[in-house]
Amino acid sequence: MRRPIEMAVLLSGSGRSLQNMLDRIAAGRLDAKVSVVVSSREDAYGLTRAQAAGIPTVVINPRRYGNFIKMSHAIETALAEYPVDLIALAGFMCFFRIPERAVGKVMNIHPALIPAFCGKGYYGHFVHEQVLAHGCKISGCTVHFADNEYDHGPIISQHAVPVLDDDTADTLAARVFAAECEAYPAAIQLFAEGRLKIEGRKVRILK
């Protein structure tokens, strides 16, 4: 039998995506185990969720480091203490420089359809506000392998949602997050099954 993959989850806030993963794991719908949670903030509620589930936590606050390179090295050092097959970025609001050995093993989800409304500065409600400001008719989420550029790595999957005439940033965010709750675990499960193959800028899903 295939063993569950070991995951590190990096977050900065409420940990809703982490909780979604934990719920899927508990339900037997995701062949994974969260081995450690890393937060960039001491007050992130995601830490409380992790501790309630008995998961080790680490806080790496960027203010304690001179630059993102030093902070990224601190994250690498922390993760080296745990068996990690996949690093999942789940609302991690800092730039993590991916080491060579982790290329193809770091996954991210973005609340828009990349390459629209992505890159440095495009996060959270700002994304949804811009989608509405541009009069878009659809939005959604994108799961991708992360590289060392913002929202740039090879795309694994995209889930689209409609943008309604009376949407606010809050209502659109809720609809997009519902899509994220399906898309992210599904992509992680494909990784766990060894069915994702990176070919340049594309990700092929193996049968």
Sequence and secondary structure as in RCSB ss.txt:
>XXXX:A:sequence
MRRPIEMAVLLSGSGRSLQNMLDRIAAGRLDAKVSVVVSSREDAYGLTRAQAAGIPTVVINPRRYGNFIKMSHAI
ETALAEYPVDLIALAGFMCFFRIPERAVGKVMNIHPALIPAFCGKGYYGHFVHEQVLAHGCKISGCTVHFADNEY
DHGPIISQHAVPVLDDDTADTLAARVFAAECEAYPAAIQLFAEGRLKIEGRKVRILK
>XXXX:A:secstr
    EEEEEEESS  HHHHHHHHHHHTT S EEEEEEEES TT HHHHHHHHTT  EEE  GGGSSSHHHHHHHH
HHHHTTS  SEEEESS  S     GGGTTSEEEEESS TTSS STT  HHHHHHHHHHTT SEEEEEEEE  SST
T S EEEEEEEE  TT  HHHHHHHHHHHHHHHHHHHHHHHHTT EEEETTEEEE  
